[in-house]
Amino acid sequence: MTKRKLVTRKQLRLDYGIPYSIVHIRRLELVGQFPSRVQLGQCRVAYVAEEVEEWIEKRIAARGTSTVPS
């Protein structure tokens, strides 16, 4: 059995530096641009830390491939 770490929305901001609002994160989830949440209870969700870290790594890797002029 693989141990997995779950992170809360608050940890996304504090531990991972993701400055997005809850609403924006949800929008990104719905279009497949952010890892999907794990429903822990009726009013509680979390995210798989490994998936969030992979998402961050992809953002870092893509920063040099932007077509937006600097």
N, CA, C and O atoms as a GROMACS GRO file, in nm:
protein
  280
    1MET      N    1   0.084  -0.118   0.000
    1MET     CA    2   0.000   0.000   0.000
    1MET      C    3   0.089   0.125   0.000
    1MET      O    4   0.179   0.138   0.082
    2THR      N    5   0.062   0.215  -0.092
    2THR     CA    6   0.138   0.338  -0.104
    2THR      C    7   0.082   0.443  -0.009
    2THR      O    8  -0.039   0.465  -0.004
    3LYS      N    9   0.172   0.507   0.065
    3LYS     CA   10   0.128   0.617   0.151
    3LYS      C   11   0.114   0.742   0.066
    3LYS      O   12   0.201   0.775  -0.014
    4ARG      N   13   0.003   0.809   0.084
    4ARG     CA   14  -0.021   0.932   0.011
    4ARG      C   15  -0.050   1.043   0.110
    4ARG      O   16  -0.119   1.023   0.210
    5LYS      N   17   0.002   1.158   0.080
    5LYS     CA   18  -0.021   1.275   0.164
    5LYS      C   19  -0.128   1.360   0.099
    5LYS      O   20  -0.124   1.385  -0.022
    6LEU      N   21  -0.223   1.403   0.178
    6LEU     CA   22  -0.328   1.493   0.130
    6LEU      C   23  -0.301   1.632   0.185
    6LEU      O   24  -0.254   1.647   0.298
    7VAL      N   25  -0.332   1.732   0.105
    7VAL     CA   26  -0.313   1.870   0.149
    7VAL      C   27  -0.446   1.945   0.137
    7VAL      O   28  -0.525   1.920   0.046
    8THR      N   29  -0.468   2.035   0.229
    8THR     CA   30  -0.591   2.114   0.230
    8THR      C   31  -0.576   2.235   0.138
    8THR      O   32  -0.468   2.263   0.086
    9ARG      N   33  -0.686   2.305   0.118
    9ARG     CA   34  -0.682   2.427   0.036
    9ARG      C   35  -0.588   2.530   0.100
    9ARG      O   36  -0.514   2.599   0.030
   10LYS      N   37  -0.593   2.538   0.232
   10LYS     CA   38  -0.507   2.632   0.302
   10LYS      C   39  -0.360   2.597   0.280
   10LYS      O   40  -0.277   2.687   0.262
   11GLN      N   41  -0.327   2.469   0.280
   11GLN     CA   42  -0.189   2.425   0.257
   11GLN      C   43  -0.144   2.455   0.114
   11GLN      O   44  -0.026   2.477   0.090
   12LEU      N   45  -0.238   2.455   0.018
   12LEU     CA   46  -0.201   2.490  -0.118
   12LEU      C   47  -0.137   2.628  -0.119
   12LEU      O   48  -0.037   2.651  -0.188
   13ARG      N   49  -0.195   2.720  -0.043
   13ARG     CA   50  -0.144   2.857  -0.037
   13ARG      C   51  -0.019   2.866   0.051
   13ARG      O   52   0.082   2.923   0.009
   14LEU      N   53  -0.027   2.812   0.171
   14LEU     CA   54   0.082   2.828   0.267
   14LEU      C   55   0.206   2.744   0.236
   14LEU      O   56   0.318   2.793   0.242
   15ASP      N   57   0.185   2.617   0.202
   15ASP     CA   58   0.297   2.525   0.182
   15ASP      C   59   0.349   2.523   0.039
   15ASP      O   60   0.468   2.500   0.016
   16TYR      N   61   0.260   2.545  -0.058
   16TYR     CA   62   0.300   2.536  -0.198
   16TYR      C   63   0.304   2.670  -0.269
   16TYR      O   64   0.349   2.678  -0.384
   17GLY      N   65   0.259   2.775  -0.203
   17GLY     CA   66   0.266   2.908  -0.263
   17GLY      C   67   0.169   2.931  -0.378
   17GLY      O   68   0.192   3.018  -0.462
   18ILE      N   69   0.061   2.854  -0.383
   18ILE     CA   70  -0.038   2.870  -0.489
   18ILE      C   71  -0.135   2.980  -0.444
   18ILE      O   72  -0.213   2.960  -0.351
   19PRO      N   73  -0.131   3.097  -0.510
   19PRO     CA   74  -0.207   3.213  -0.463
   19PRO      C   75  -0.352   3.219  -0.509
   19PRO      O   76  -0.420   3.318  -0.483
   20TYR      N   77  -0.403   3.117  -0.575
   20TYR     CA   78  -0.536   3.121  -0.633
   20TYR      C   79  -0.646   3.112  -0.526
   20TYR      O   80  -0.627   3.050  -0.422
   21SER      N   81  -0.759   3.174  -0.556
   21SER     CA   82  -0.875   3.162  -0.468
   21SER      C   83  -0.936   3.023  -0.483
   21SER      O   84  -0.907   2.950  -0.578
   22ILE      N   85  -1.020   2.988  -0.389
   22ILE     CA   86  -1.090   2.859  -0.392
   22ILE      C   87  -1.173   2.847  -0.520
   22ILE      O   88  -1.177   2.742  -0.582
   23VAL      N   89  -1.238   2.955  -0.557
   23VAL     CA   90  -1.323   2.956  -0.676
   23VAL      C   91  -1.239   2.934  -0.802
   23VAL      O   92  -1.278   2.857  -0.890
   24HIS      N   93  -1.125   3.000  -0.811
   24HIS     CA   94  -1.040   2.982  -0.929
   24HIS      C   95  -0.984   2.840  -0.936
   24HIS      O   96  -0.978   2.781  -1.044
   25ILE      N   97  -0.943   2.787  -0.824
   25ILE     CA   98  -0.894   2.648  -0.822
   25ILE      C   99  -1.003   2.554  -0.873
   25ILE      O  100  -0.976   2.462  -0.950
   26ARG      N  101  -1.125   2.577  -0.828
   26ARG     CA  102  -1.236   2.491  -0.873
   26ARG      C  103  -1.257   2.503  -1.023
   26ARG      O  104  -1.278   2.403  -1.091
   27ARG      N  105  -1.250   2.625  -1.076
   27ARG     CA  106  -1.263   2.644  -1.222
   27ARG      C  107  -1.156   2.566  -1.297
   27ARG      O  108  -1.184   2.500  -1.397
   28LEU      N  109  -1.032   2.574  -1.248
   28LEU     CA  110  -0.923   2.501  -1.312
   28LEU      C  111  -0.947   2.350  -1.304
   28LEU      O  112  -0.922   2.278  -1.400
   29GLU      N  113  -0.995   2.303  -1.190
   29GLU     CA  114  -1.026   2.159  -1.176
   29GLU      C  115  -1.128   2.115  -1.280
   29GLU      O  116  -1.112   2.012  -1.345
   30LEU      N  117  -1.233   2.192  -1.294
   30LEU     CA  118  -1.343   2.156  -1.383
   30LEU      C  119  -1.302   2.145  -1.529
   30LEU      O  120  -1.364   2.072  -1.606
   31VAL      N  121  -1.197   2.218  -1.568
   31VAL     CA  122  -1.150   2.210  -1.707
   31VAL      C  123  -1.024   2.125  -1.720
   31VAL      O  124  -0.959   2.124  -1.825
   32GLY      N  125  -0.989   2.053  -1.613
   32GLY     CA  126  -0.876   1.961  -1.618
   32GLY      C  127  -0.739   2.026  -1.611
   32GLY      O  128  -0.641   1.967  -1.654
   33GLN      N  129  -0.732   2.149  -1.558
   33GLN     CA  130  -0.604   2.219  -1.552
   33GLN      C  131  -0.546   2.226  -1.410
   33GLN      O  132  -0.448   2.296  -1.387
   34PHE      N  133  -0.605   2.153  -1.317
   34PHE     CA  134  -0.555   2.144  -1.180
   34PHE      C  135  -0.598   2.007  -1.128
   34PHE      O  136  -0.704   1.958  -1.167
   35PRO      N  137  -0.519   1.945  -1.040
   35PRO     CA  138  -0.557   1.814  -0.988
   35PRO      C  139  -0.695   1.814  -0.924
   35PRO      O  140  -0.734   1.910  -0.858
   36SER      N  141  -0.767   1.707  -0.942
   36SER     CA  142  -0.901   1.694  -0.885
   36SER      C  143  -0.895   1.674  -0.735
   36SER      O  144  -0.804   1.609  -0.682
   37ARG      N  145  -0.992   1.731  -0.669
   37ARG     CA  146  -1.001   1.719  -0.523
   37ARG      C  147  -1.045   1.579  -0.481
   37ARG      O  148  -1.102   1.504  -0.559
   38VAL      N  149  -1.016   1.548  -0.356
   38VAL     CA  150  -1.062   1.424  -0.293
   38VAL      C  151  -1.164   1.465  -0.189
   38VAL      O  152  -1.133   1.542  -0.099
   39GLN      N  153  -1.286   1.416  -0.202
   39GLN     CA  154  -1.392   1.450  -0.107
   39GLN      C  155  -1.372   1.367   0.020
   39GLN      O  156  -1.384   1.245   0.016
   40LEU      N  157  -1.342   1.434   0.130
   40LEU     CA  158  -1.318   1.365   0.256
   40LEU      C  159  -1.444   1.356   0.341
   40LEU      O  160  -1.459   1.263   0.421
   41GLY      N  161  -1.530   1.448   0.325
   41GLY     CA  162  -1.655   1.454   0.401
   41GLY      C  163  -1.750   1.546   0.329
   41GLY      O  164  -1.720   1.594   0.219
   42GLN      N  165  -1.863   1.572   0.390
   42GLN     CA  166  -1.963   1.654   0.325
   42GLN      C  167  -1.911   1.796   0.296
   42GLN      O  168  -1.944   1.854   0.193
   43CYS      N  169  -1.831   1.850   0.385
   43CYS     CA  170  -1.781   1.987   0.370
   43CYS      C  171  -1.629   1.995   0.373
   43CYS      O  172  -1.575   2.100   0.406
   44ARG      N  173  -1.561   1.888   0.341
   44ARG     CA  174  -1.415   1.887   0.351
   44ARG      C  175  -1.354   1.820   0.230
   44ARG      O  176  -1.391   1.709   0.193
   45VAL      N  177  -1.257   1.890   0.166
   45VAL     CA  178  -1.186   1.834   0.053
   45VAL      C  179  -1.036   1.851   0.075
   45VAL      O  180  -0.992   1.932   0.157
   46ALA      N  181  -0.960   1.774   0.001
   46ALA     CA  182  -0.814   1.785   0.004
   46ALA      C  183  -0.763   1.746  -0.134
   46ALA      O  184  -0.839   1.703  -0.221
   47TYR      N  185  -0.634   1.762  -0.152
   47TYR     CA  186  -0.570   1.731  -0.280
   47TYR      C  187  -0.454   1.637  -0.254
   47TYR      O  188  -0.391   1.643  -0.148
   48VAL      N  189  -0.425   1.550  -0.348
   48VAL     CA  190  -0.312   1.458  -0.336
   48VAL      C  191  -0.184   1.540  -0.359
   48VAL      O  192  -0.166   1.599  -0.465
   49ALA      N  193  -0.098   1.542  -0.258
   49ALA     CA  194   0.023   1.625  -0.262
   49ALA      C  195   0.108   1.595  -0.385
   49ALA      O  196   0.159   1.687  -0.449
   50GLU      N  197   0.125   1.470  -0.417
   50GLU     CA  198   0.207   1.431  -0.533
   50GLU      C  199   0.152   1.490  -0.662
   50GLU      O  200   0.229   1.535  -0.747
   51GLU      N  201   0.020   1.491  -0.678
   51GLU     CA  202  -0.041   1.548  -0.798
   51GLU      C  203  -0.022   1.700  -0.803
   51GLU      O  204   0.002   1.756  -0.910
   52VAL      N  205  -0.032   1.766  -0.689
   52VAL     CA  206  -0.010   1.911  -0.682
   52VAL      C  207   0.135   1.942  -0.718
   52VAL      O  208   0.162   2.036  -0.793
   53GLU      N  209   0.228   1.863  -0.665
   53GLU     CA  210   0.370   1.884  -0.694
   53GLU      C  211   0.400   1.863  -0.842
   53GLU      O  212   0.479   1.936  -0.900
   54GLU      N  213   0.337   1.763  -0.904
   54GLU     CA  214   0.353   1.741  -1.048
   54GLU      C  215   0.299   1.860  -1.127
   54GLU      O  216   0.359   1.903  -1.225
   55TRP      N  217   0.185   1.913  -1.084
   55TRP     CA  218   0.126   2.030  -1.149
   55TRP      C  219   0.221   2.149  -1.142
   55TRP      O  220   0.240   2.220  -1.241
   56ILE      N  221   0.282   2.170  -1.026
   56ILE     CA  222   0.377   2.280  -1.009
   56ILE      C  223   0.498   2.259  -1.101
   56ILE      O  224   0.542   2.354  -1.166
   57GLU      N  225   0.551   2.137  -1.106
   57GLU     CA  226   0.666   2.108  -1.192
   57GLU      C  227   0.634   2.136  -1.339
   57GLU      O  228   0.719   2.187  -1.412
   58LYS      N  229   0.513   2.103  -1.382
   58LYS     CA  230   0.473   2.131  -1.520
   58LYS      C  231   0.469   2.282  -1.546
   58LYS      O  232   0.509   2.327  -1.654
   59ARG      N  233   0.421   2.359  -1.450
   59ARG     CA  234   0.418   2.506  -1.464
   59ARG      C  235   0.559   2.561  -1.477
   59ARG      O  236   0.586   2.648  -1.559
   60ILE      N  237   0.650   2.508  -1.395
   60ILE     CA  238   0.790   2.553  -1.400
   60ILE      C  239   0.852   2.518  -1.534
   60ILE      O  240   0.920   2.600  -1.594
   61ALA      N  241   0.829   2.396  -1.581
   61ALA     CA  242   0.886   2.352  -1.709
   61ALA      C  243   0.830   2.432  -1.826
   61ALA      O  244   0.901   2.454  -1.925
   62ALA      N  245   0.706   2.476  -1.816
   62ALA     CA  246   0.642   2.546  -1.927
   62ALA      C  247   0.676   2.695  -1.931
   62ALA      O  248   0.641   2.762  -2.028
   63ARG      N  249   0.742   2.746  -1.831
   63ARG     CA  250   0.764   2.892  -1.826
   63ARG      C  251   0.853   2.942  -1.939
   63ARG      O  252   0.842   3.059  -1.977
   64GLY      N  253   0.939   2.859  -1.992
   64GLY     CA  254   1.025   2.902  -2.102
   64GLY      C  255   0.964   2.883  -2.239
   64GLY      O  256   1.023   2.922  -2.339
   65THR      N  257   0.845   2.823  -2.245
   65THR     CA  258   0.783   2.793  -2.374
   65THR      C  259   0.668   2.885  -2.407
   65THR      O  260   0.596   2.860  -2.504
   66SER      N  261   0.650   2.990  -2.331
   66SER     CA  262   0.540   3.084  -2.352
   66SER      C  263   0.557   3.157  -2.484
   66SER      O  264   0.669   3.190  -2.524
   67THR      N  265   0.446   3.181  -2.552
   67THR     CA  266   0.449   3.256  -2.677
   67THR      C  267   0.417   3.403  -2.653
   67THR      O  268   0.412   3.482  -2.747
   68VAL      N  269   0.396   3.439  -2.527
   68VAL     CA  270   0.367   3.579  -2.492
   68VAL      C  271   0.497   3.657  -2.495
   68VAL      O  272   0.594   3.617  -2.431
   69PRO      N  273   0.501   3.769  -2.568
   69PRO     CA  274   0.624   3.848  -2.572
   69PRO      C  275   0.657   3.907  -2.434
   69PRO      O  276   0.566   3.942  -2.359
   70SER      N  277   0.786   3.917  -2.403
   70SER     CA  278   0.823   3.973  -2.273
   70SER      C  279   0.853   4.120  -2.281
   70SER      O  280   0.886   4.181  -2.180
   0.00000   0.00000   0.00000
